[in-house]
Amino acid sequence: MSEKRNKIDRRNFLKTVGAAGLGSVYICGSASGAGEPSKAGDVKKKAKKEESKLPQVPTRPISSKISERVPILSLGAMFNVSQNQVILRKCLDWGVNYWDTANSYAGGTSETGIGNFLEANPDVRKDVFIVSKASRAESMEDVEARLQTSLKRMKTSYIDLYYGVHAMNNPADLTDELRKWAESAKKRKLIRYFGFSTHKNMAECLLAASKLDWIDAIMTTYNYRVMQDEKLESAVEQCFSKGIGLIAMKVQARGQKIEAKGDRAIAAKFLQSDYSEGQAKLKSVLQDERFCSACTKMQNIAMLTSNVAASLDRTTLSRSDMDVLKGYAAGSCGGYCAGCANICDSVLPDAGYVSDVMRYLMYYNSYGEQERARASFARIPRAVRSRLLGVDYKAAEAKCPQGLAIGKLVAEAVSKLA
Ligand code: SF4
């Protein structure tokens, strides 16, 4: 097949599948056949045949120590899965059988929804890789209780990968107590692999984990913005070389909606290359083979198929594409909190909260998740919330490598989230 033909096929695939969604694929499939099926049974059989023809998202081994393979694209299920069962079925159709949930997601309805699906489709459990997290656990008793709740909600006897710390920001959380708990949970066959997730002080957390021999996998924020951070890059390399599985999250790096000079230029550039801007950002992570999977929230078919299209497309971003993303990251960094909280915390009176406030504002402004943003903000201790507007953020702004207008953004967060 000529290169030109390949390019056209790829363009058609990325644009048609990515933009239109699976519904169109099925409709095209049945309309382009030798005629309309005469019976309802024939329609079902034909649809099933079409489904089985769907290409499958490529897989990678979890790590050099764990040869089990997972799809390079995984479902971030931080939404009400009880009301959205179809997305799980569609994920399976494309081979996206790695589902990431957490005890706290959507008030528990993410896990309950997975449980409902597994109850209705018991044969599926063995084919799905389920990940959950001990959200807001403050003791080993909490971790155990979260796990038991998750198992009950998901109607399963085991979780494939369990993050005993959800959103770790302090390496001191990697205690011997936690190691013993992880070993016990594995021995009881309640979990298969153990690790943690992190989106704050990621470099420090990863580096600490790379020195231990009991962390199987870590989910960390990783995208075209934070990959420019040498400290994080080195920590990623350390974990990878020690055989710790790595899963990327927040891969499209949506920050605050601050209009950057390059916004339109970047979209135009990637459309010329047959990608949407979002697909290009996802591909920049997918092509880093140190990560076994990129996890992203996909609560509708359009999101799923756009990301599946980017995952199936075998071309890699060129050096010049990566340079465009790097330039865009530099030009628009003032809208993105990179989670390097130890930097701003070192000069703030209430350490540990500013990067959280930035993230909650991002949920509000960029994810359109107003309720989640307000609920998360409300969990900041009342005394800290009441002090937020009285703090002088100049020293923190001077230290912030992203050049964030922290004071202004905190004020915006208080006005929208309080
Ligand atoms: S506000 Fe700046 S220094 Fe603080 S975590 Fe965010 S990017 Fe890092």
Residues whose N, C-alpha, C, O or C-beta is under 5 A from the ligand:
A	BS01	SF4	Y336 C337 A338 G339 C340 A341 I343 C344 S355 C400 P401 Q402 L404
